[in-house]
Amino acid sequence: MSGYQERPVELPLPYREKDLDPAPVPGCKTCAAEAEERYQARAKKEFGLAAISSMKIAEHVRFGSHNDTPETPG
């Protein structure tokens, strides 16, 4: 040990901003419902529920009816 503090290790964040706040697909009722639920949860400062709604939007956009992939990942 040299007696000096070592430089801190900087780890990358596991999420990008679009992962934390995905945009709902315009015209989609499922995305609109989840976006409204996320908005209401944030207004009540229930950020855990807001994060779950964001996750549901992201999963619906990725695996739902907005593309040609199946509804379940895999």
All heavy atoms as a GROMACS GRO file, in nm:
protein
  572
    1MET      N    1   0.085  -0.117   0.000
    1MET     CA    2   0.000   0.000   0.000
    1MET      C    3   0.090   0.123   0.000
    1MET      O    4   0.185   0.132   0.074
    1MET     CB    5  -0.090  -0.003   0.123
    1MET     CG    6  -0.194   0.105   0.113
    1MET     SD    7  -0.298   0.131   0.258
    1MET     CE    8  -0.386  -0.017   0.280
    2SER      N    9   0.053   0.220  -0.082
    2SER     CA   10   0.137   0.337  -0.100
    2SER      C   11   0.107   0.449  -0.001
    2SER      O   12   0.181   0.545   0.007
    2SER     CB   13   0.121   0.390  -0.242
    2SER     OG   14  -0.011   0.437  -0.260
    3GLY      N   15  -0.002   0.441   0.073
    3GLY     CA   16  -0.037   0.547   0.164
    3GLY      C   17  -0.130   0.650   0.102
    3GLY      O   18  -0.180   0.738   0.170
    4TYR      N   19  -0.150   0.642  -0.029
    4TYR     CA   20  -0.240   0.734  -0.098
    4TYR      C   21  -0.370   0.662  -0.130
    4TYR      O   22  -0.372   0.542  -0.158
    4TYR     CB   23  -0.178   0.785  -0.228
    4TYR     CG   24  -0.056   0.869  -0.206
    4TYR    CD1   25   0.071   0.817  -0.227
    4TYR    CD2   26  -0.068   1.000  -0.164
    4TYR    CE1   27   0.184   0.894  -0.207
    4TYR    CE2   28   0.044   1.079  -0.144
    4TYR     CZ   29   0.170   1.024  -0.164
    4TYR     OH   30   0.280   1.102  -0.144
    5GLN      N   31  -0.475   0.738  -0.128
    5GLN     CA   32  -0.604   0.680  -0.163
    5GLN      C   33  -0.606   0.651  -0.313
    5GLN      O   34  -0.561   0.732  -0.394
    5GLN     CB   35  -0.717   0.776  -0.129
    5GLN     CG   36  -0.853   0.720  -0.158
    5GLN     CD   37  -0.964   0.814  -0.114
    5GLN    OE1   38  -0.938   0.921  -0.063
    5GLN    NE2   39  -1.086   0.772  -0.136
    6GLU      N   40  -0.658   0.536  -0.349
    6GLU     CA   41  -0.666   0.501  -0.490
    6GLU      C   42  -0.778   0.579  -0.557
    6GLU      O   43  -0.871   0.624  -0.493
    6GLU     CB   44  -0.689   0.351  -0.505
    6GLU     CG   45  -0.573   0.268  -0.456
    6GLU     CD   46  -0.597   0.120  -0.477
    6GLU    OE1   47  -0.682   0.084  -0.560
    6GLU    OE2   48  -0.531   0.041  -0.410
    7ARG      N   49  -0.767   0.592  -0.687
    7ARG     CA   50  -0.871   0.660  -0.763
    7ARG      C   51  -1.000   0.580  -0.757
    7ARG      O   52  -0.998   0.457  -0.762
    7ARG     CB   53  -0.828   0.678  -0.908
    7ARG     CG   54  -0.700   0.758  -0.921
    7ARG     CD   55  -0.666   0.772  -1.064
    7ARG     NE   56  -0.716   0.904  -1.102
    7ARG     CZ   57  -0.704   0.956  -1.220
    7ARG    NH1   58  -0.649   0.888  -1.316
    7ARG    NH2   59  -0.748   1.077  -1.246
    8PRO      N   60  -1.114   0.648  -0.747
    8PRO     CA   61  -1.241   0.574  -0.743
    8PRO      C   62  -1.271   0.508  -0.877
    8PRO      O   63  -1.234   0.557  -0.982
    8PRO     CB   64  -1.344   0.682  -0.711
    8PRO     CG   65  -1.282   0.809  -0.754
    8PRO     CD   66  -1.134   0.792  -0.738
    9VAL      N   67  -1.337   0.396  -0.868
    9VAL     CA   68  -1.380   0.326  -0.988
    9VAL      C   69  -1.518   0.379  -1.025
    9VAL      O   70  -1.608   0.383  -0.942
    9VAL     CB   71  -1.387   0.173  -0.962
    9VAL    CG1   72  -1.442   0.101  -1.084
    9VAL    CG2   73  -1.250   0.121  -0.924
   10GLU      N   74  -1.535   0.421  -1.148
   10GLU     CA   75  -1.664   0.470  -1.194
   10GLU      C   76  -1.733   0.362  -1.276
   10GLU      O   77  -1.683   0.319  -1.379
   10GLU     CB   78  -1.647   0.597  -1.279
   10GLU     CG   79  -1.598   0.714  -1.196
   10GLU     CD   80  -1.598   0.843  -1.275
   10GLU    OE1   81  -1.680   0.856  -1.369
   10GLU    OE2   82  -1.516   0.929  -1.243
   11LEU      N   83  -1.847   0.318  -1.226
   11LEU     CA   84  -1.925   0.215  -1.295
   11LEU      C   85  -2.031   0.283  -1.380
   11LEU      O   86  -2.090   0.382  -1.339
   11LEU     CB   87  -1.990   0.122  -1.194
   11LEU     CG   88  -1.894   0.048  -1.101
   11LEU    CD1   89  -1.973  -0.030  -0.997
   11LEU    CD2   90  -1.804  -0.044  -1.179
   12PRO      N   91  -2.056   0.229  -1.498
   12PRO     CA   92  -2.161   0.289  -1.582
   12PRO      C   93  -2.297   0.264  -1.521
   12PRO      O   94  -2.321   0.165  -1.453
   12PRO     CB   95  -2.145   0.216  -1.715
   12PRO     CG   96  -2.084   0.085  -1.678
   12PRO     CD   97  -1.994   0.114  -1.560
   13LEU      N   98  -2.387   0.356  -1.545
   13LEU     CA   99  -2.523   0.338  -1.499
   13LEU      C  100  -2.588   0.224  -1.579
   13LEU      O  101  -2.566   0.214  -1.699
   13LEU     CB  102  -2.604   0.466  -1.517
   13LEU     CG  103  -2.562   0.583  -1.429
   13LEU    CD1  104  -2.641   0.707  -1.467
   13LEU    CD2  105  -2.583   0.550  -1.283
   14PRO      N  106  -2.667   0.141  -1.513
   14PRO     CA  107  -2.726   0.028  -1.586
   14PRO      C  108  -2.844   0.069  -1.675
   14PRO      O  109  -2.890  -0.010  -1.754
   14PRO     CB  110  -2.774  -0.064  -1.474
   14PRO     CG  111  -2.797   0.026  -1.358
   14PRO     CD  112  -2.697   0.138  -1.372
   15TYR      N  113  -2.891   0.193  -1.661
   15TYR     CA  114  -3.008   0.235  -1.738
   15TYR      C  115  -2.980   0.364  -1.812
   15TYR      O  116  -2.909   0.451  -1.763
   15TYR     CB  117  -3.128   0.258  -1.646
   15TYR     CG  118  -3.165   0.138  -1.566
   15TYR    CD1  119  -3.137   0.130  -1.431
   15TYR    CD2  120  -3.228   0.030  -1.627
   15TYR    CE1  121  -3.173   0.018  -1.358
   15TYR    CE2  122  -3.263  -0.081  -1.555
   15TYR     CZ  123  -3.234  -0.087  -1.420
   15TYR     OH  124  -3.268  -0.197  -1.349
   16ARG      N  125  -3.040   0.376  -1.927
   16ARG     CA  126  -3.039   0.503  -2.000
   16ARG      C  127  -3.168   0.576  -1.968
   16ARG      O  128  -3.263   0.517  -1.918
   16ARG     CB  129  -3.031   0.476  -2.150
   16ARG     CG  130  -2.902   0.405  -2.191
   16ARG     CD  131  -2.910   0.365  -2.332
   16ARG     NE  132  -3.022   0.268  -2.342
   16ARG     CZ  133  -3.039   0.183  -2.438
   16ARG    NH1  134  -2.956   0.180  -2.538
   16ARG    NH2  135  -3.140   0.099  -2.439
   17GLU      N  136  -3.175   0.704  -1.997
   17GLU     CA  137  -3.294   0.783  -1.964
   17GLU      C  138  -3.419   0.728  -2.032
   17GLU      O  139  -3.526   0.723  -1.975
   17GLU     CB  140  -3.274   0.928  -2.003
   17GLU     CG  141  -3.387   1.017  -1.958
   17GLU     CD  142  -3.360   1.162  -1.979
   17GLU    OE1  143  -3.244   1.202  -1.989
   17GLU    OE2  144  -3.459   1.237  -1.987
   18LYS      N  145  -3.404   0.683  -2.158
   18LYS     CA  146  -3.521   0.629  -2.227
   18LYS      C  147  -3.569   0.499  -2.164
   18LYS      O  148  -3.685   0.462  -2.178
   18LYS     CB  149  -3.495   0.612  -2.375
   18LYS     CG  150  -3.407   0.495  -2.412
   18LYS     CD  151  -3.399   0.478  -2.561
   18LYS     CE  152  -3.339   0.344  -2.595
   18LYS     NZ  153  -3.357   0.308  -2.731
   19ASP      N  154  -3.481   0.428  -2.091
   19ASP     CA  155  -3.524   0.308  -2.019
   19ASP      C  156  -3.608   0.344  -1.898
   19ASP      O  157  -3.699   0.270  -1.861
   19ASP     CB  158  -3.403   0.226  -1.973
   19ASP     CG  159  -3.324   0.167  -2.088
   19ASP    OD1  160  -3.384   0.145  -2.196
   19ASP    OD2  161  -3.204   0.143  -2.070
   20LEU      N  162  -3.576   0.456  -1.835
   20LEU     CA  163  -3.647   0.496  -1.714
   20LEU      C  164  -3.776   0.571  -1.744
   20LEU      O  165  -3.866   0.574  -1.660
   20LEU     CB  166  -3.556   0.584  -1.628
   20LEU     CG  167  -3.428   0.516  -1.579
   20LEU    CD1  168  -3.340   0.616  -1.506
   20LEU    CD2  169  -3.461   0.398  -1.489
   21ASP      N  170  -3.786   0.632  -1.860
   21ASP     CA  171  -3.904   0.710  -1.894
   21ASP      C  172  -3.941   0.686  -2.041
   21ASP      O  173  -3.931   0.776  -2.125
   21ASP     CB  174  -3.876   0.858  -1.869
   21ASP     CG  175  -4.003   0.941  -1.867
   21ASP    OD1  176  -4.111   0.884  -1.848
   21ASP    OD2  177  -3.993   1.063  -1.884
   22PRO      N  178  -3.985   0.564  -2.074
   22PRO     CA  179  -4.016   0.534  -2.214
   22PRO      C  180  -4.139   0.610  -2.262
   22PRO      O  181  -4.233   0.634  -2.186
   22PRO     CB  182  -4.040   0.383  -2.214
   22PRO     CG  183  -4.085   0.354  -2.076
   22PRO     CD  184  -4.011   0.450  -1.988
   23ALA      N  185  -4.137   0.648  -2.386
   23ALA     CA  186  -4.250   0.720  -2.445
   23ALA      C  187  -4.357   0.620  -2.489
   23ALA      O  188  -4.326   0.520  -2.554
   23ALA     CB  189  -4.204   0.802  -2.564
   24PRO      N  190  -4.483   0.645  -2.453
   24PRO     CA  191  -4.590   0.556  -2.501
   24PRO      C  192  -4.612   0.576  -2.650
   24PRO      O  193  -4.589   0.683  -2.704
   24PRO     CB  194  -4.712   0.601  -2.420
   24PRO     CG  195  -4.680   0.737  -2.370
   24PRO     CD  196  -4.531   0.749  -2.364
   25VAL      N  197  -4.655   0.470  -2.717
   25VAL     CA  198  -4.682   0.477  -2.860
   25VAL      C  199  -4.812   0.556  -2.882
   25VAL      O  200  -4.913   0.523  -2.821
   25VAL     CB  201  -4.694   0.335  -2.920
   25VAL    CG1  202  -4.734   0.341  -3.066
   25VAL    CG2  203  -4.563   0.260  -2.904
   26PRO      N  204  -4.808   0.660  -2.965
   26PRO     CA  205  -4.930   0.739  -2.990
   26PRO      C  206  -5.042   0.652  -3.047
   26PRO      O  207  -5.020   0.571  -3.136
   26PRO     CB  208  -4.885   0.844  -3.091
   26PRO     CG  209  -4.736   0.850  -3.078
   26PRO     CD  210  -4.693   0.714  -3.037
   27GLY      N  211  -5.162   0.668  -2.992
   27GLY     CA  212  -5.278   0.595  -3.042
   27GLY      C  213  -5.299   0.458  -2.980
   27GLY      O  214  -5.400   0.394  -3.006
   28CYS      N  215  -5.207   0.411  -2.897
   28CYS     CA  216  -5.220   0.279  -2.834
   28CYS      C  217  -5.292   0.295  -2.700
   28CYS      O  218  -5.247   0.369  -2.613
   28CYS     CB  219  -5.083   0.216  -2.814
   28CYS     SG  220  -5.088   0.060  -2.723
   29LYS      N  221  -5.402   0.222  -2.683
   29LYS     CA  222  -5.480   0.232  -2.559
   29LYS      C  223  -5.403   0.176  -2.440
   29LYS      O  224  -5.410   0.229  -2.330
   29LYS     CB  225  -5.612   0.159  -2.574
   29LYS     CG  226  -5.707   0.226  -2.671
   29LYS     CD  227  -5.836   0.149  -2.684
   29LYS     CE  228  -5.927   0.214  -2.787
   29LYS     NZ  229  -6.052   0.141  -2.804
   30THR      N  230  -5.329   0.068  -2.460
   30THR     CA  231  -5.252   0.008  -2.352
   30THR      C  232  -5.143   0.103  -2.304
   30THR      O  233  -5.127   0.125  -2.185
   30THR     CB  234  -5.189  -0.125  -2.398
   30THR    OG1  235  -5.292  -0.214  -2.442
   30THR    CG2  236  -5.110  -0.191  -2.286
   31CYS      N  237  -5.069   0.160  -2.398
   31CYS     CA  238  -4.964   0.256  -2.363
   31CYS      C  239  -5.022   0.379  -2.295
   31CYS      O  240  -4.966   0.430  -2.198
   31CYS     CB  241  -4.885   0.298  -2.487
   31CYS     SG  242  -4.777   0.170  -2.554
   32ALA      N  243  -5.136   0.427  -2.344
   32ALA     CA  244  -5.199   0.546  -2.286
   32ALA      C  245  -5.244   0.519  -2.143
   32ALA      O  246  -5.227   0.604  -2.054
   32ALA     CB  247  -5.317   0.590  -2.372
   33ALA      N  248  -5.299   0.401  -2.116
   33ALA     CA  249  -5.343   0.366  -1.982
   33ALA      C  250  -5.225   0.358  -1.885
   33ALA      O  251  -5.232   0.408  -1.773
   33ALA     CB  252  -5.419   0.233  -1.984
   34GLU      N  253  -5.117   0.296  -1.930
   34GLU     CA  254  -4.998   0.288  -1.844
   34GLU      C  255  -4.934   0.425  -1.823
   34GLU      O  256  -4.885   0.454  -1.714
   34GLU     CB  257  -4.895   0.191  -1.904
   34GLU     CG  258  -4.936   0.046  -1.897
   34GLU     CD  259  -4.957  -0.006  -1.756
   34GLU    OE1  260  -4.897   0.048  -1.659
   34GLU    OE2  261  -5.035  -0.101  -1.741
   35ALA      N  262  -4.935   0.510  -1.925
   35ALA     CA  263  -4.880   0.645  -1.911
   35ALA      C  264  -4.962   0.726  -1.811
   35ALA      O  265  -4.906   0.801  -1.730
   35ALA     CB  266  -4.875   0.715  -2.046
   36GLU      N  267  -5.094   0.710  -1.814
   36GLU     CA  268  -5.180   0.780  -1.718
   36GLU      C  269  -5.155   0.730  -1.576
   36GLU      O  270  -5.148   0.808  -1.482
   36GLU     CB  271  -5.328   0.764  -1.756
   36GLU     CG  272  -5.423   0.829  -1.660
   36GLU     CD  273  -5.408   0.980  -1.650
   36GLU    OE1  274  -5.359   1.044  -1.745
   36GLU    OE2  275  -5.445   1.034  -1.544
   37GLU      N  276  -5.141   0.598  -1.562
   37GLU     CA  277  -5.111   0.541  -1.431
   37GLU      C  278  -4.978   0.592  -1.378
   37GLU      O  279  -4.963   0.624  -1.260
   37GLU     CB  280  -5.111   0.388  -1.441
   37GLU     CG  281  -5.103   0.320  -1.307
   37GLU     CD  282  -5.122   0.170  -1.319
   37GLU    OE1  283  -5.203   0.125  -1.401
   37GLU    OE2  284  -5.053   0.098  -1.245
   38ARG      N  285  -4.877   0.601  -1.467
   38ARG     CA  286  -4.746   0.653  -1.429
   38ARG      C  287  -4.757   0.799  -1.386
   38ARG      O  288  -4.699   0.839  -1.285
   38ARG     CB  289  -4.650   0.639  -1.547
   38ARG     CG  290  -4.512   0.695  -1.520
   38ARG     CD  291  -4.416   0.668  -1.633
   38ARG     NE  292  -4.458   0.735  -1.755
   38ARG     CZ  293  -4.398   0.720  -1.872
   38ARG    NH1  294  -4.296   0.639  -1.884
   38ARG    NH2  295  -4.441   0.784  -1.977
   39TYR      N  296  -4.835   0.878  -1.459
   39TYR     CA  297  -4.853   1.020  -1.426
   39TYR      C  298  -4.918   1.035  -1.288
   39TYR      O  299  -4.874   1.115  -1.206
   39TYR     CB  300  -4.938   1.087  -1.534
   39TYR     CG  301  -4.973   1.230  -1.502
   39TYR    CD1  302  -4.880   1.332  -1.521
   39TYR    CD2  303  -5.098   1.262  -1.450
   39TYR    CE1  304  -4.912   1.463  -1.490
   39TYR    CE2  305  -5.131   1.393  -1.419
   39TYR     CZ  306  -5.037   1.493  -1.439
   39TYR     OH  307  -5.069   1.623  -1.407
   40GLN      N  308  -5.024   0.957  -1.263
   40GLN     CA  309  -5.093   0.964  -1.134
   40GLN      C  310  -5.001   0.920  -1.020
   40GLN      O  311  -5.002   0.978  -0.912
   40GLN     CB  312  -5.219   0.877  -1.136
   40GLN     CG  313  -5.326   0.924  -1.232
   40GLN     CD  314  -5.381   1.060  -1.194
   40GLN    OE1  315  -5.388   1.096  -1.078
   40GLN    NE2  316  -5.418   1.137  -1.295
   41ALA      N  317  -4.922   0.816  -1.043
   41ALA     CA  318  -4.830   0.769  -0.939
   41ALA      C  319  -4.724   0.874  -0.908
   41ALA      O  320  -4.692   0.897  -0.790
   41ALA     CB  321  -4.763   0.639  -0.984
   42ARG      N  322  -4.672   0.940  -1.009
   42ARG     CA  323  -4.573   1.046  -0.985
   42ARG      C  324  -4.636   1.163  -0.911
   42ARG      O  325  -4.572   1.222  -0.824
   42ARG     CB  326  -4.514   1.094  -1.117
   42ARG     CG  327  -4.418   0.995  -1.177
   42ARG     CD  328  -4.365   1.044  -1.310
   42ARG     NE  329  -4.270   0.949  -1.364
   42ARG     CZ  330  -4.225   0.954  -1.489
   42ARG    NH1  331  -4.266   1.048  -1.571
   42ARG    NH2  332  -4.138   0.864  -1.530
   43ALA      N  333  -4.760   1.195  -0.942
   43ALA     CA  334  -4.829   1.305  -0.874
   43ALA      C  335  -4.847   1.275  -0.726
   43ALA      O  336  -4.843   1.366  -0.642
   43ALA     CB  337  -4.964   1.332  -0.940
   44LYS      N  338  -4.866   1.147  -0.693
   44LYS     CA  339  -4.882   1.105  -0.554
   44LYS      C  340  -4.747   1.074  -0.487
   44LYS      O  341  -4.744   1.029  -0.373
   44LYS     CB  342  -4.970   0.981  -0.546
   44LYS     CG  343  -5.112   1.003  -0.592
   44LYS     CD  344  -5.188   0.872  -0.589
   44LYS     CE  345  -5.325   0.886  -0.651
   44LYS     NZ  346  -5.393   0.756  -0.657
   45LYS      N  347  -4.638   1.094  -0.562
   45LYS     CA  348  -4.502   1.065  -0.515
   45LYS      C  349  -4.483   0.916  -0.481
   45LYS      O  350  -4.408   0.880  -0.392
   45LYS     CB  351  -4.464   1.153  -0.397
   45LYS     CG  352  -4.467   1.301  -0.431
   45LYS     CD  353  -4.403   1.382  -0.324
   45LYS     CE  354  -4.416   1.531  -0.350
   45LYS     NZ  355  -4.364   1.581  -0.473
   46GLU      N  356  -4.552   0.832  -0.557
   46GLU     CA  357  -4.536   0.688  -0.545
   46GLU      C  358  -4.445   0.641  -0.660
   46GLU      O  359  -4.490   0.586  -0.760
   46GLU     CB  360  -4.672   0.619  -0.550
   46GLU     CG  361  -4.761   0.654  -0.432
   46GLU     CD  362  -4.899   0.593  -0.442
   46GLU    OE1  363  -4.938   0.544  -0.550
   46GLU    OE2  364  -4.969   0.596  -0.340
   47PHE      N  365  -4.317   0.666  -0.643
   47PHE     CA  366  -4.223   0.647  -0.753
   47PHE      C  367  -4.199   0.501  -0.786
   47PHE      O  368  -4.163   0.468  -0.899
   47PHE     CB  369  -4.092   0.720  -0.722
   47PHE     CG  370  -4.113   0.868  -0.707
   47PHE    CD1  371  -4.098   0.930  -0.584
   47PHE    CD2  372  -4.154   0.945  -0.814
   47PHE    CE1  373  -4.120   1.066  -0.570
   47PHE    CE2  374  -4.176   1.082  -0.802
   47PHE     CZ  375  -4.159   1.142  -0.678
   48GLY      N  376  -4.221   0.412  -0.692
   48GLY     CA  377  -4.211   0.269  -0.723
   48GLY      C  378  -4.318   0.226  -0.822
   48GLY      O  379  -4.289   0.154  -0.918
   49LEU      N  380  -4.441   0.273  -0.800
   49LEU     CA  381  -4.549   0.241  -0.894
   49LEU      C  382  -4.525   0.306  -1.030
   49LEU      O  383  -4.556   0.248  -1.134
   49LEU     CB  384  -4.684   0.286  -0.838
   49LEU     CG  385  -4.732   0.211  -0.714
   49LEU    CD1  386  -4.862   0.273  -0.662
   49LEU    CD2  387  -4.752   0.065  -0.745
   50ALA      N  388  -4.469   0.427  -1.028
   50ALA     CA  389  -4.437   0.494  -1.154
   50ALA      C  390  -4.331   0.416  -1.232
   50ALA      O  391  -4.340   0.402  -1.354
   50ALA     CB  392  -4.389   0.637  -1.128
   51ALA      N  393  -4.233   0.362  -1.161
   51ALA     CA  394  -4.130   0.283  -1.227
   51ALA      C  395  -4.188   0.155  -1.286
   51ALA      O  396  -4.148   0.113  -1.396
   51ALA     CB  397  -4.018   0.250  -1.128
   52ILE      N  398  -4.282   0.094  -1.217
   52ILE     CA  399  -4.346  -0.027  -1.268
   52ILE      C  400  -4.425   0.006  -1.395
   52ILE      O  401  -4.421  -0.069  -1.493
   52ILE     CB  402  -4.436  -0.091  -1.161
   52ILE    CG1  403  -4.349  -0.150  -1.050
   52ILE    CG2  404  -4.526  -0.199  -1.222
   52ILE    CD1  405  -4.426  -0.194  -0.928
   53SER      N  406  -4.496   0.119  -1.396
   53SER     CA  407  -4.569   0.159  -1.517
   53SER      C  408  -4.474   0.184  -1.632
   53SER      O  409  -4.503   0.146  -1.746
   53SER     CB  410  -4.652   0.283  -1.488
   53SER     OG  411  -4.757   0.253  -1.399
   54SER      N  412  -4.360   0.247  -1.605
   54SER     CA  413  -4.262   0.269  -1.710
   54SER      C  414  -4.210   0.137  -1.764
   54SER      O  415  -4.192   0.121  -1.886
   54SER     CB  416  -4.144   0.352  -1.657
   54SER     OG  417  -4.184   0.485  -1.635
   55MET      N  418  -4.188   0.041  -1.675
   55MET     CA  419  -4.140  -0.090  -1.717
   55MET      C  420  -4.245  -0.159  -1.805
   55MET      O  421  -4.212  -0.221  -1.906
   55MET     CB  422  -4.110  -0.175  -1.594
   55MET     CG  423  -4.052  -0.310  -1.625
   55MET     SD  424  -4.009  -0.403  -1.477
   55MET     CE  425  -4.170  -0.425  -1.403
   56LYS      N  426  -4.373  -0.146  -1.768
   56LYS     CA  427  -4.480  -0.207  -1.848
   56LYS      C  428  -4.489  -0.143  -1.986
   56LYS      O  429  -4.512  -0.212  -2.085
   56LYS     CB  430  -4.613  -0.196  -1.775
   56LYS     CG  431  -4.625  -0.287  -1.655
   56LYS     CD  432  -4.760  -0.269  -1.589
   56LYS     CE  433  -4.776  -0.359  -1.470
   56LYS     NZ  434  -4.906  -0.339  -1.405
   57ILE      N  435  -4.471  -0.010  -1.994
   57ILE     CA  436  -4.472   0.057  -2.124
   57ILE      C  437  -4.357   0.005  -2.210
   57ILE      O  438  -4.376  -0.028  -2.327
   57ILE     CB  439  -4.464   0.210  -2.108
   57ILE    CG1  440  -4.592   0.264  -2.044
   57ILE    CG2  441  -4.438   0.277  -2.242
   57ILE    CD1  442  -4.583   0.410  -2.003
   58ALA      N  443  -4.239  -0.001  -2.152
   58ALA     CA  444  -4.122  -0.048  -2.228
   58ALA      C  445  -4.140  -0.191  -2.277
   58ALA      O  446  -4.108  -0.223  -2.391
   58ALA     CB  447  -3.996  -0.036  -2.142
   59GLU      N  448  -4.194  -0.278  -2.191
   59GLU     CA  449  -4.216  -0.417  -2.232
   59GLU      C  450  -4.323  -0.427  -2.339
   59GLU      O  451  -4.311  -0.507  -2.431
   59GLU     CB  452  -4.254  -0.501  -2.110
   59GLU     CG  453  -4.139  -0.528  -2.017
   59GLU     CD  454  -4.179  -0.607  -1.894
   59GLU    OE1  455  -4.299  -0.634  -1.876
   59GLU    OE2  456  -4.088  -0.641  -1.817
   60HIS      N  457  -4.428  -0.345  -2.328
   60HIS     CA  458  -4.534  -0.349  -2.429
   60HIS      C  459  -4.482  -0.300  -2.564
   60HIS      O  460  -4.515  -0.357  -2.668
   60HIS     CB  461  -4.652  -0.264  -2.384
   60HIS     CG  462  -4.767  -0.266  -2.479
   60HIS    ND1  463  -4.843  -0.378  -2.503
   60HIS    CD2  464  -4.816  -0.170  -2.560
   60HIS    CE1  465  -4.935  -0.349  -2.593
   60HIS    NE2  466  -4.921  -0.224  -2.630
   61VAL      N  467  -4.400  -0.196  -2.561
   61VAL     CA  468  -4.343  -0.145  -2.686
   61VAL      C  469  -4.250  -0.248  -2.747
   61VAL      O  470  -4.252  -0.273  -2.868
   61VAL     CB  471  -4.269  -0.012  -2.661
   61VAL    CG1  472  -4.187   0.029  -2.782
   61VAL    CG2  473  -4.369   0.098  -2.625
   62ARG      N  474  -4.170  -0.314  -2.663
   62ARG     CA  475  -4.071  -0.409  -2.714
   62ARG      C  476  -4.133  -0.542  -2.756
   62ARG      O  477  -4.099  -0.598  -2.860
   62ARG     CB  478  -3.964  -0.433  -2.609
   62ARG     CG  479  -3.853  -0.521  -2.659
   62ARG     CD  480  -3.737  -0.524  -2.565
   62ARG     NE  481  -3.635  -0.614  -2.617
   62ARG     CZ  482  -3.542  -0.667  -2.544
   62ARG    NH1  483  -3.532  -0.638  -2.418
   62ARG    NH2  484  -3.455  -0.749  -2.598
   63PHE      N  485  -4.224  -0.595  -2.674
   63PHE     CA  486  -4.276  -0.729  -2.699
   63PHE      C  487  -4.424  -0.733  -2.734
   63PHE      O  488  -4.480  -0.839  -2.757
   63PHE     CB  489  -4.254  -0.818  -2.576
   63PHE     CG  490  -4.111  -0.832  -2.536
   63PHE    CD1  491  -4.066  -0.779  -2.417
   63PHE    CD2  492  -4.021  -0.896  -2.618
   63PHE    CE1  493  -3.934  -0.791  -2.380
   63PHE    CE2  494  -3.888  -0.908  -2.583
   63PHE     CZ  495  -3.844  -0.855  -2.463
   64GLY      N  496  -4.490  -0.619  -2.736
   64GLY     CA  497  -4.633  -0.616  -2.760
   64GLY      C  498  -4.669  -0.609  -2.906
   64GLY      O  499  -4.595  -0.654  -2.993
   65SER      N  500  -4.782  -0.550  -2.934
   65SER     CA  501  -4.836  -0.550  -3.069
   65SER      C  502  -4.776  -0.440  -3.158
   65SER      O  503  -4.822  -0.422  -3.270
   65SER     CB  504  -4.987  -0.530  -3.062
   65SER     OG  505  -5.015  -0.408  -2.996
   66HIS      N  506  -4.674  -0.370  -3.111
   66HIS     CA  507  -4.616  -0.262  -3.190
   66HIS      C  508  -4.507  -0.310  -3.285
   66HIS      O  509  -4.449  -0.231  -3.358
   66HIS     CB  510  -4.558  -0.154  -3.098
   66HIS     CG  511  -4.660  -0.098  -3.005
   66HIS    ND1  512  -4.772  -0.033  -3.049
   66HIS    CD2  513  -4.669  -0.101  -2.871
   66HIS    CE1  514  -4.845   0.003  -2.946
   66HIS    NE2  515  -4.785  -0.037  -2.837
   67ASN      N  516  -4.476  -0.438  -3.280
   67ASN     CA  517  -4.376  -0.492  -3.370
   67ASN      C  518  -4.410  -0.637  -3.402
   67ASN      O  519  -4.514  -0.688  -3.362
   67ASN     CB  520  -4.236  -0.480  -3.308
   67ASN     CG  521  -4.225  -0.547  -3.174
   67ASN    OD1  522  -4.291  -0.646  -3.148
   67ASN    ND2  523  -4.143  -0.493  -3.086
   68ASP      N  524  -4.323  -0.706  -3.470
   68ASP     CA  525  -4.351  -0.842  -3.516
   68ASP      C  526  -4.300  -0.951  -3.421
   68ASP      O  527  -4.308  -1.068  -3.455
   68ASP     CB  528  -4.288  -0.864  -3.654
   68ASP     CG  529  -4.353  -0.775  -3.759
   68ASP    OD1  530  -4.471  -0.742  -3.742
   68ASP    OD2  531  -4.284  -0.739  -3.855
   69THR      N  532  -4.249  -0.914  -3.304
   69THR     CA  533  -4.199  -1.015  -3.213
   69THR      C  534  -4.313  -1.069  -3.128
   69THR      O  535  -4.416  -1.006  -3.112
   69THR     CB  536  -4.090  -0.956  -3.120
   69THR    OG1  537  -4.148  -0.849  -3.046
   69THR    CG2  538  -3.972  -0.907  -3.199
   70PRO      N  539  -4.297  -1.190  -3.074
   70PRO     CA  540  -4.404  -1.248  -2.991
   70PRO      C  541  -4.427  -1.168  -2.863
   70PRO      O  542  -4.341  -1.091  -2.821
   70PRO     CB  543  -4.354  -1.388  -2.961
   70PRO     CG  544  -4.210  -1.387  -2.988
   70PRO     CD  545  -4.184  -1.279  -3.089
   71GLU      N  546  -4.542  -1.189  -2.799
   71GLU     CA  547  -4.581  -1.116  -2.680
   71GLU      C  548  -4.488  -1.145  -2.561
   71GLU      O  549  -4.467  -1.062  -2.476
   71GLU     CB  550  -4.725  -1.152  -2.642
   71GLU     CG  551  -4.783  -1.068  -2.532
   71GLU     CD  552  -4.808  -0.924  -2.571
   71GLU    OE1  553  -4.840  -0.896  -2.687
   71GLU    OE2  554  -4.795  -0.838  -2.483
   72THR      N  555  -4.428  -1.265  -2.554
   72THR     CA  556  -4.339  -1.298  -2.444
   72THR      C  557  -4.196  -1.300  -2.494
   72THR      O  558  -4.169  -1.341  -2.608
   72THR     CB  559  -4.373  -1.435  -2.385
   72THR    OG1  560  -4.368  -1.533  -2.489
   72THR    CG2  561  -4.510  -1.435  -2.321
   73PRO      N  562  -4.101  -1.253  -2.411
   73PRO     CA  563  -3.962  -1.255  -2.454
   73PRO      C  564  -3.910  -1.396  -2.465
   73PRO      O  565  -3.952  -1.484  -2.391
   73PRO     CB  566  -3.889  -1.177  -2.344
   73PRO     CG  567  -3.979  -1.178  -2.227
   73PRO     CD  568  -4.118  -1.198  -2.278
   74GLY      N  569  -3.816  -1.415  -2.556
   74GLY     CA  570  -3.755  -1.547  -2.560
   74GLY      C  571  -3.725  -1.597  -2.691
   74GLY      O  572  -3.737  -1.616  -2.793
   0.00000   0.00000   0.00000
